[in-house]
Every structure is written in structure tokens, then in C-alpha cells.
Amino acid sequence: MKRLIPTGEPARPVELRADPQPFPAPDEALVRVEAFSVNRGETFLLEDPAPGLRPGKDVAGLVVQAAADGSGPAAGTRVVGHPPAAGWAEYAAVPTHSLAALPESIGAVAAAALPLAGITALRLLRAAGAVTGRRLLLTGASGGVGHYVTELAAGAGAELTAVTATSERGARLAELGAARVVHDLADATGPFDTVLESTGGAALPAALARLRPGGTLIWFGQAGGRSAVLDFFSLLDGPENARIRHFHYAGAPYGDDLATLVGLVATGRLHPEIGRTADWSDTAAVLVDLRERRIRGNAVLTVGGAR
Ligand SMILES: NC(=O)c1ccc[n+]([C@@H]2O[C@H](COP(=O)([O-])OP(=O)(O)OC[C@H]3O[C@@H](n4cnc5c(N)ncnc54)[C@H](OP(=O)(O)O)[C@@H]3O)[C@@H](O)[C@H]2O)c1
């Protein structure tokens, strides 16, 4: 079979090569991959790939071999999955605790956009607590995670201000329920109960300054790759006693959260925003565009012409 292998070259970070089909562990199903998505975290891993790195955490396709231990879906079931790695391939071994069955109404392309970004959005909002009637500030809002957070938070009654680079990149966020879309943190009128920050650098202190006293900033990424520098005294000017919470979404099993996301999509309450779909032979170019902020929402690659 074929698999995308990291090259370490910035202009062409992966290439298709022949590779043995995976041999599933007893609690893993073998999935024939029809579509997968790529995420910003993977663009970071590909900058200096560890030896043996086999990327790919978001897959949708067909179970061709059920797990030997009898858990999970039967062969022939259409699924979405979140394996720990190795999903950018024609076949992937996926732990059954990180799979969810798909209804006919959800195609492989939409499904592949769900796992990492969608699970992160769900768990991030759980970390934020009750958001109904609360004022939220979301940076990096035009990305895969940001569109899901926006729609879920707005659906739960939050008043969300989304920060994105341009009006073109923010247009869909308003449709999904953002109360305001701004292109500069200086225009984000606070104070906010909660800040969801994932861009880093100067954005983190600027967003922190817009919290109400005692509010919480949930720090879940550093898309720009730059560390933040904080000044103690600046918080005495408003958001004193603010809290900063480091957040990482990880922690299997993922199957229940995937099933929740599938249910929300199937009932029209969540709309994957797929800014780019391409054949997986174009993955290298798509990764470069994602890295350079040229893709809104999720980027999905199809294997064998999936819908
Ligand atoms: N903590 C966790 O568990 C977890 C899980 C998943 C993802 N993440 C992180 O969460 C963030 C969002 O993930 P994602 O998959 O939605 O990423 P994404 O699709 O690449 O979106 C990130 C957004 O950040 C904005 N951004 C602002 N400054 C940037 C800069 N200097 N360079 C690049 N982008 C910049 C971009 O929007 P504009 O161009 O419109 O400003 C971009 O759309 C990333 O930092 C990712 O690493 C964290």
C-alpha cells in the first residue's frame, strides 16, 4: 500500500511511498482510508520530523477487518477515527475505543474534518464550563478548531468575539453565530469572562488584558510559534486575579466524543467548515498552504476519490 512519509523539506514536507499494510493489534480495526485531514500541530511536527514519524490522526473510511478482540464495529461499517498516528495512508489500524460509526448522510470528507479539531473544541468548551450568557474571546478563530468552537459556543448561548486576520477569513464565523468578528485584538471590546487563546506571541498578553477581574484564559496553542511574554503589573490595570489554564485535549478514548460530533453534524447543529479538499497526492502543497495561513477551517485529503 501507499503512505505519506515525512521528508524534512519545508517546501515538500511529505511524499507518497510504498509501505507495508499495518498489522492491527487485537483491539484495533483495520480501516481502508477514504479521507483524512491535516492539522497545524502536524505542520510543526513536520518541521523537524522525528525518525519514523508516521503522521495522521484524523481518518474516515470503511472497516475492512474488525478488531480481533470482538470490540468495535463490524467489517463493512463506515467510520470516523482518531488513531494516535499513521493515518495518512491507504489503510490505518485504529483502536476501537477511538472510532465512531457514520450514518449515510455524512460523507467521508466531512467526517475526516471532525476528529482532532472537533474533539479539541468539545473538550475546550467543557474546560471553559457553562458558557451560556458568558462573553468569550477566541483567537485563531478562522482555523479548524475555531469554526467548531464558534458554532458550539454560539449554539450554547455564549456571546463570542472571534479574532481572525481578515474579513474574508472571518465571514463564515459570523454565519456560525459569532457576535462580533474583529481583525485586531485592540478592537475586541471586553471585558470577557473567558479567553480561548491559541496564537501566542503578543496576542496572549493582549487577550489576557481583555479579561474581567478573576476571569480565565485557556491557553491551548501557539500557532505563530512565538512564546508569550507577560508583565505582572499590567494585570493590576484590570484583569487582576485572572487565571491562566494550560489546555491539552489529549486523552483516549475518543469514541464517545466522536459519536457526539457525528450526532451534532447529522442533526444539523454542527457544520464542518472545509476550506480545502484535494487528492492526497497534493498533500505536500496543502500542508504548505495550511502552514502559511492560506486555508480557512479544515483541510481534507481524499484517497481514491471519496465524497
Ligand atoms: N491544546 C490542544 O489540545 C490543541 C489541539 C488542537 C489544536 N491546537 C492548537 O490550536 C490552534 C488552532 O488549531 P487549528 O487546527 O484550528 O489550526 P489552524 O487551522 O491552522 O488555525 C490557526 C489559526 O490561527 C491564526 N493565526 C494567528 N496568528 C498566526 C500565526 N502567526 N501563524 C499561523 N496562524 C496564525 C490563523 O488565523 P488567521 O490567519 O485568520 O489569523 C489560523 O487560521 C493551533 O495553535 C493548534 O496547534 C491545540
PDBQT file of the ligand as one rigid body, heavy atoms in Angstrom, charges set to zero:
ROOT
HETATM    1  N1  LIG A 401      -4.100  22.231  23.047  1.00  0.00    +0.000 N 
HETATM    2  C1  LIG A 401      -4.640  21.317  22.271  1.00  0.00    +0.000 C 
HETATM    3  O1  LIG A 401      -5.034  20.243  22.722  1.00  0.00    +0.000 OA
HETATM    4  C2  LIG A 401      -4.766  21.600  20.801  1.00  0.00    +0.000 A 
HETATM    5  C3  LIG A 401      -5.430  20.708  19.955  1.00  0.00    +0.000 A 
HETATM    6  C4  LIG A 401      -5.569  21.065  18.608  1.00  0.00    +0.000 A 
HETATM    7  C5  LIG A 401      -5.021  22.253  18.138  1.00  0.00    +0.000 A 
HETATM    8  N2  LIG A 401      -4.321  23.030  18.995  1.00  0.00    +0.000 N 
HETATM    9  C6  LIG A 401      -3.748  24.315  18.578  1.00  0.00    +0.000 C 
HETATM   10  O2  LIG A 401      -4.861  25.169  18.424  1.00  0.00    +0.000 OA
HETATM   11  C7  LIG A 401      -4.592  26.098  17.395  1.00  0.00    +0.000 C 
HETATM   12  C8  LIG A 401      -5.701  26.004  16.367  1.00  0.00    +0.000 C 
HETATM   13  O3  LIG A 401      -5.618  24.733  15.729  1.00  0.00    +0.000 OA
HETATM   14  P1  LIG A 401      -6.193  24.566  14.278  1.00  0.00    +0.000 P 
HETATM   15  O4  LIG A 401      -6.057  23.163  13.897  1.00  0.00    +0.000 OA
HETATM   16  O5  LIG A 401      -7.527  25.215  14.241  1.00  0.00    +0.000 OA
HETATM   17  O6  LIG A 401      -5.150  25.442  13.456  1.00  0.00    +0.000 OA
HETATM   18  P2  LIG A 401      -5.358  26.274  12.119  1.00  0.00    +0.000 P 
HETATM   19  O7  LIG A 401      -6.480  25.670  11.349  1.00  0.00    +0.000 OA
HETATM   20  O8  LIG A 401      -4.053  26.419  11.494  1.00  0.00    +0.000 OA
HETATM   21  O9  LIG A 401      -5.856  27.679  12.682  1.00  0.00    +0.000 OA
HETATM   22  C9  LIG A 401      -4.997  28.511  13.410  1.00  0.00    +0.000 C 
HETATM   23  C10 LIG A 401      -5.395  29.939  13.147  1.00  0.00    +0.000 C 
HETATM   24  O10 LIG A 401      -4.548  30.782  13.921  1.00  0.00    +0.000 OA
HETATM   25  C11 LIG A 401      -4.450  32.026  13.264  1.00  0.00    +0.000 C 
HETATM   26  N3  LIG A 401      -3.137  32.609  13.437  1.00  0.00    +0.000 N 
HETATM   27  C12 LIG A 401      -2.899  33.763  14.075  1.00  0.00    +0.000 A 
HETATM   28  N4  LIG A 401      -1.603  34.040  14.054  1.00  0.00    +0.000 NA
HETATM   29  C13 LIG A 401      -0.993  33.068  13.384  1.00  0.00    +0.000 A 
HETATM   30  C14 LIG A 401       0.335  32.845  13.014  1.00  0.00    +0.000 A 
HETATM   31  N5  LIG A 401       1.317  33.711  13.337  1.00  0.00    +0.000 N 
HETATM   32  N6  LIG A 401       0.611  31.756  12.299  1.00  0.00    +0.000 NA
HETATM   33  C15 LIG A 401      -0.352  30.906  11.968  1.00  0.00    +0.000 A 
HETATM   34  N7  LIG A 401      -1.651  31.070  12.283  1.00  0.00    +0.000 NA
HETATM   35  C16 LIG A 401      -1.972  32.152  12.990  1.00  0.00    +0.000 A 
HETATM   36  C17 LIG A 401      -4.799  31.791  11.808  1.00  0.00    +0.000 C 
HETATM   37  O11 LIG A 401      -5.921  32.566  11.532  1.00  0.00    +0.000 OA
HETATM   38  P3  LIG A 401      -5.813  33.997  10.806  1.00  0.00    +0.000 P 
HETATM   39  O12 LIG A 401      -4.808  33.860   9.688  1.00  0.00    +0.000 OA
HETATM   40  O13 LIG A 401      -7.204  34.248  10.360  1.00  0.00    +0.000 OA
HETATM   41  O14 LIG A 401      -5.350  34.919  11.877  1.00  0.00    +0.000 OA
HETATM   42  C18 LIG A 401      -5.200  30.338  11.714  1.00  0.00    +0.000 C 
HETATM   43  O15 LIG A 401      -6.405  30.166  10.989  1.00  0.00    +0.000 OA
HETATM   44  C19 LIG A 401      -3.201  25.775  16.850  1.00  0.00    +0.000 C 
HETATM   45  O16 LIG A 401      -2.280  26.574  17.514  1.00  0.00    +0.000 OA
HETATM   46  C20 LIG A 401      -3.032  24.336  17.236  1.00  0.00    +0.000 C 
HETATM   47  O17 LIG A 401      -1.676  23.968  17.337  1.00  0.00    +0.000 OA
HETATM   48  C21 LIG A 401      -4.198  22.745  20.306  1.00  0.00    +0.000 A 
ENDROOT
TORSDOF 0
